Amino acid sequence: MTCWYEGPLAAFDTETTGVDVESDRIVSAAVVVQDAPGVRARVTRWLVDPRAPVPAAATAVHGLTDDHLQRNGRWPAPVMREIADELAEQALAGRPLVVMNAPFDLTLLDRELRRHRASSLDGWFEAAPLLVLDPRVLDKHLDRYRKGRRTLTDLCAHYEVALEDAHDAAADALASLEVVRAVGRRFAARLERLSPAELHTLQGVWHAAQARGLQAWFARSGTPEAVNTAWPLRPDLPAAA
C-alpha cells in the first residue's frame, strides 16, 4: 500500500503585501498538484490587484510592484472564490494540502474571503474536510532538538530539496510539497501508519505545544509576546470583518 507521502499531494502558497493576516492582502497565489513523486506537477496561478499599496519591503521579497499588479492583476473578489474552489476540489479529491506555515496563508485567505465575498473559508469544506500537511510543524515536532531556523529555505537545504525562484508562489508551493515528501521518507517509521486525517489532528496539537514553547521563550527573554496556538486557521477577529 502506497504511503501518503508517496501518493497524490497538492500544495498552496501566497505572496502578500505583508505579514499581518488581519490587514494585509494577497497579491499572488498558486496551487500545485502532483499525483506521485517525480511526476510533472500541474500548476494554477493567480495574480491579484490588491486594491491597496504594496509596501517596498514586500516588493523587495517577491518583486511584485504596484504598477505591475494594477496592470496585470485581477480584481480580488473572483480570485478569492477561485482559490477557495480549487482548495475545495482538492479536498473532494482526497488530496492532502501542503501549506508551509498554514495559519498564515489559510488565515489570510479566510480574511480576504470575508473582506471581498462576505464568506469564510470553512464554508468551502462542508462536503469534504481540508486535510493540511504543514512542513514547518511536522519538521519541528519530528526533529525538535535540531538547532537553527526553519524557514522554507532552511528546510529545503536540510532535506536537500531544490528551491528555484524563491518567493514565487508556485515555486514555494512545489518546494513545500517536496519537503513534506522528504520528511515522510526520513521519518517513515513514525509517520507511515498515520493517515492524513490523523496527521491533521495531531498537527493541531503539536502546533499548539510549539506555540506555547515559543511564548515561554519570549517570556524568559524579557520580551513577552502572545503566540497564537490555533492551527491551521486562526479564529476570526472583528477587525477582519
N, C-alpha and C positions, 0 to 999 in steps of 0.2 A: 504494500500500500504506500502511495506517494505521500511523504510528509508535507505539511502545509508550506514549508519554506522552499520546497521544490515544485510546488504547483502554481496555479494562476494567482497573480497578485496585481493589485492596482496601487497607484501612489498619487498623492495630491500635494501641490505646493503653491505658494503665492509669493509675489513680491508686492511691497506695500509702501505707503507714504511714511511709515514709522513703526514704532513698536508698542503703541497703546491700542489694545484691541477695542477699547470703547470709543475712540475718536478717530483713529487712522483708517485709511482706505486701501482697498485692493487696487493695484494698477496692472497686474498681470497674474495669470494663474494657468496651471496645467494639470491635466490628469493623464497619467501614463499607465498603460495596461500591458502586462507581459504574461503570456499563457504558460511559459516554462522557462527555466534558466537558459540563457543563450539565444532565445527566440527573439526576433526583432520586435520591439515594443511599438504599440500604437499610441500616438500622442494627440491629445486635443489641447489646443492653446486658446487663451483669451487675452486680449489687450483691452484695457479699460481706461476711459477718460474719467478720473475720479471726481470731477467737478469740484476739486479742491486743489490748492497749491501743493506741489511736490517739493519738500524741503531739499536743499542742496545736499544735505547729509545722506538722504535716501537715494538721490540720483547718483551720488558717488558710489553707492553699493551696487545698484542694479543697472545704472546707465540710462534710465528712462526719464526723459525731461518733460516738463510741462508742454512744450511745443510739440514734441513727438506724440504724446498721448492725446493732445487736443486734435491733432491732425489724423491720427490713426486709431485711437481708442474708441471703443463703443460706449454707448450710454449704459450706466451701471445696472439699471433695473433688469433688462432682459438677460444680461450676462450672469447676474447672480442666480437667476432662475435656471439658466442653462447649466451652471456649475452644480447647483443642488440636484437637478435632474440627473446629471451624469453620475454623481456620487450615489444617488438612489438606485440607478441602473446597476452599478457595481454591487451594491448590497443585494439587489434582487438576483443577480447572477451568482451570488455566494462568494464573491472575491473579497478577501480581506483588503482593507485600505491602509497603505503605509502612509503615515504622516509624521514627519520629523517635528518634534515639539508640538504635538497635536493641539494642546489647549490654545496655542497662539493662532494657527491657521484656521481651525474649525470655529473658534470663538469669533474671530474676525469675520468669517463668512456669515455666521449667525447674525452678527451685528449689522452687516451690510444688507442681509435679507430683511431685517427689522426696519432698517433705515429706508430702503427703496421699495420693499414689497409688503411691508406690514405683516410679515410672517416670520416664523422661526425655523431654524434648521431641523429641529426634531420632527416637524410636520412632514418632512420628506421620507421618514423612515418608519412609518406606521405599518407598511406592508412587509418590510424586511429590515432587521436591525443593522445598523452600521457597526462593523467589526474592525476596530482600528489596531494597527501594529505600529508602535512608536519606537523607532530605533534608539532614541535617547533614553527612554525609560527602560527598555529591555537591556541595553548595554550597562546602564548604571546599576541595575539590580543584579545582573549576572556576573559582572566584573567590578563589584562595588569598591574594592580597595585599590584599583588602579589609579594612580595619580594623573593629573593633567586635565585639560579641558575636554569637553565632549560636544563640541560643535560638529556640524556635518562634515566640515573639512577635516577635523581631527579624527572622527570615526572612519572616514574614508581612508585616511592614512593608516590608521590602526588595523583595519580589516582588509587593506590592500585593494580598495575599490577605486577605480578611475573616476575622477570628477573633473569634467571639462566644462568650461563656461559656467563656473560657479556663480550663483545668484541669478541665473536664468531659471525660471520656474520649472521648465521641462527637464533641464539638466539636473537640477537639485532633486526633483521627484524621482528620476531614474536612479540617481546615486543612492537616495534613501532606500529605495526598493532593493538595490543590490546589497546594501549594508545589512538589511534585515535578513536576506538570504544567507549572508556570511555569518551573521550572529546565530542563525538557526543551525548552520552546519557546525560551528565551533562549539556550541552548547547543546548539541543534539541529544545527549544523554538526559538533559534536564527539560528539553522542550518537545521532543518528538512525540511524546504521548499526550501532549496538551493540544486541544483543538483551538482554532482561532477564537471561538466564543469563550472558552475558558481563559485564554490568554487576555482577552479584552477585559474580563472581570478582574483578573489578577493585576493587570497593569494599573487599574484604578487604585488598588490597594498599595502597590509599590510606589506609584507616583505620590500618593498622599504621605507615605513614610519618608520619601525623599524630600518632599517639600517641608515637612516638619523638621527634618535634619538640617536643611539649609537655613530655615528660620532660626533654629537654635545656634547655628554657626554665626549668623548675623548678630544675634544677641550677645554671644561670647566676645565678638569683635567690637562691641560697643556701638554698633550701628543697627539697632532694632529695625527690622523691616518685615512686613507681612508677606508671606508667600502663599499663593493660592493653592489649595490642595485638590481642587476639582480637576478631573480628567475623564474623557478627552475634551469636554466642553464646559466652560465656566458658566455659572448661573447668570441670568440676565440681571443687569443693573438699570435703574431708572434712567441714567444718563444715556443708555444705548437705545432708548425707545425712540 
